Amino acid sequence: MREPVLDRHINVAQLWQLASDAARKGEKWGQRKKSVSDAMETYYAQLRRDKRGAKRWVAEVVELLGFFDLSADWRAVEKGLHLLDQADGDVTGAGAELQRLKIVPASSTKNSLFKSA
């Protein structure tokens, strides 16, 4: 059973602040993506959730966050996380829906955050 990425314990504003701060680190986009992934792993550990779900949760969240740019508002990120849960973890589908709803630009990809930082 897939663990939802968004529940009552998730502070999306804090999560996005950690991710956007981490995305500013590193010279290359791969380094920035790793920084965001590390930040999300730390955030997940603070939630004291079942560690068996950590890898999948972090991977899905990091991939979804990649569709946003640093100027995004945390409420838009929250909507994205809701869409990801509705899509049962289908990041590509959630990203397409974010584009369709014009929450992120149509040109956005799953690496936009890491390349724009």
N, C-alpha and C positions, 0 to 999 in steps of 0.2 A: 504494500500500500504506500502510495506517495504521500509524503508529508507536505502540507500546504506551506508555501513560502511566506504567506502573510497570515498572522494571527494576532490576538490581542496583546501579545508580548512584544511585538515588533514596533519599535519607534521609528517610523519611516524617515522622519526629519533627521534623526541621529544617524540612521543607516546611510542616508544620502550624503550627509556631511562627511562621514568617515570615508565613503567611497569617492566623493569628489576631491577630498584632501589627498587621498592615496593616488588618485589619477593624475595629480600634478607632480608626482614623484617619478623620476626616471627619465632618461633621455630618449628612449625608443618606446614605441607603443607597446611592445611586448613586455617591457619592464613595468610600464604603467598598469597593464592588465594584471601582472603578477602582484603588484602592490595592492590593487583593489581586491584581488582574490585573498591575499593575506589578511587584509582588513576585515573582509566578510567572514573569514574563518575565525578571527578573534571575536567578532561580534556574535557569531553563532555560539561560540564557547561560552560567552557571557550569558546567553539565554538559558544555559544548562539543559539543553534538549538532549535527546538520545544521540550520542555521538555517531551511531551507525548511519544516521541520515545526513550527517554534515557534508560529506563530499557532494552528494546530489544537490542539496539545498544551495551550497555555495556556488556550484557550477551553474545552476539555473539562474540564480540571482545575478551573478557576474555577467552572464551572457545577456540577460535582459537589460541590466544597467548600461551595457555597451551601446544600446540604441539612443541613449540620451547624451546631451552635451553638457558641459559644465554650467551653463546658464539655466538649466532646467530647474523647475521648482519641485520641492519634495512631494507636493500633491500630485503632480504629473507622474512621478515615480511610483507613488502609492497606487494610482490608477493602473500603471503598468504591471505592478505586482498582483493586483486583483485579476487583471486579464490573464496573467500567467497561470494563476490558480484555476481560472475558468477554462483555460486551454489544457489543463491537466499536465502542465510542465512543458508544453510545446512552445519553446522560445521563439521559433520562427513564426508560428501562427500568432503569438502575442505581439511580436514586433510588427507584423503586417497589420494587425488590428490597431496598434498605436499609430501607424502611418495613415491608415484609413480614417481614423478619428482626428487626424491632424494634431495629435499630441506630440509627435516627433515629425521632423521633415520627411518627405517622401524619399529623399536621398539618404536617409539614415540607414546605417548597417549595424550589425552587432559589435562592431569595433569602433564606432564613431566616438564614443567617450575617450577611448584610449588614444585615438589618433588626433583628437582635437586638443588634448591637454597641453 
